[in-house]
Amino acid sequence: MKIIANTGRCIGAGMCVLALGEVFDQSEEDGTVVLLDPEPPASMADAVRRAVQLCPSGALSLAEPYADRDRAERD
Amino acid sequence: MTEATTRPVTLPLTRERPFDPPDALGLWRDEDPIRPLAYPDGHQGWLVTGYAAARAILADARFSTRIDLLHTPVAQRAAQFRNTLRRPGFFLRMDPPDHTRYRRLLAGQFTVRRMKGLEPRIEEITRDHLDAMERVGAPADLVQAFALPIPSLVICELLGVPYADREKFQRDSSVLLSLNSSVEQVEAAMNDLLDYLDDLVRRKRAEPDDDLVSGLATETDLTDDELTGITTLLLIAGHETTANMLGLGTFALLRNPEQLAAVRDHPEVVDHAVEELLRYLTVIHIGPIRAALEDVEIDGRLIRAGESVTLSVAAANRDPERFPEPDQLDVTRPASGHLTFGHGIHQCLGQQLARTEMRIAYPALLRRFPGLRLAVPAEEVPMRTDMAIYGVHRLPVTW
């Protein structure tokens, strides 16, 4: 699972940090998303998806969802 | 695509029960989550009551929040703000790229981490107000003793607005939020508040302090007018919203003793409880409203360029397709994803502050006064159906 963050779209609402502070943080300057772990372990997949879904601005997305699901199943 | 054949309705504001949105909204949502709405100025636009459609529109850049493009579903509200909401710094009523610039300058001030840093001070402020309630003794009006002063003091300290002047800005802000205020009253209150904060901004520029307004005055290229507009927005938004959640939320918990006990006795449910109270009570009484910038088709409905769309987030937050048993208050359910703070680029700037305040204040109140109860029959609690932000005008309690 690879998270893609578009800081140009991000409005700094902080929903991702609230949902999963181990993976997401915010810039002190403009509040935009900072990825602490752009490729979190499969064990976090559900929490990561929830955080991505909560994002109000559509700044977060996941790469290779199918490959990722396969990998998660193998793990 | 189906053409709009449903008869246009008008937006109901009266509530049959204190904690539920008007019944009509729920009926309409189940039958037609996007339906024609007659606006009092003669415009025919839309009312959205379904969760999925409301969320999609809030996130859609083809819908604008510019005040000059919007029709308002409440006649008096439209008149009140025709001239008052178009000014520098009122980024809530701007589209990108204007909005983006302001949001960027402010978002860093309201991050999850910064709000966490405020926790010790918010706990102290909460304790002080509980001490004062204990000293004065029962009964008390929870709104004046607790729900309003805590967020009001917090936002004052954060912005650098002297709390000693609260009588003035609390009065102005309640005029601005009342659906019954005349156009003259609204304009006078807005001018009074702008004058007051304009002075403050100039003082902060001359002698900066360690607060948000000083920081913006010295570290950004915002003009005095822009900074005054921003401060006005943040001051109003910062105390009225959380204040009403604290008042109405406590009322709802008092009417649901098992839920109250869970919040009081189980610290691990508090985060969920705050989200659930936000969802269940949805203090946003009217909108938000958007205007289509181009023709947009949503769920087989064609919303034409220029048409206004009122998004009833209160009804959307009770959509059974998104929240099972939506009319039950269940503080243990995961209610995040509710639309009370909005969605899309205008989602509430201060939401992490509001959450921090509520997570501290509800359990602190319930633990300090385990015997907390209403001092009047529930039906005598005056509800804010006449205000843009719903809640209780007063909440007489004893303990």
Interface residues (C-beta under 8 A of the other chain):
Chain A: I11 G12 A13 G14 M15 V17 L18 A19 G21 D25 Q26 S27 E28 E29 D30 G31 T32 Q53 L54 P56 S57 G58
Chain B: L58 A59 R103 R104 L105 L106 A107 G108 Q109 F110 T111 V112 R113 S336 G337 G342 H343 G344 I345 Q347 C348 L349 Q351 Q352 R355
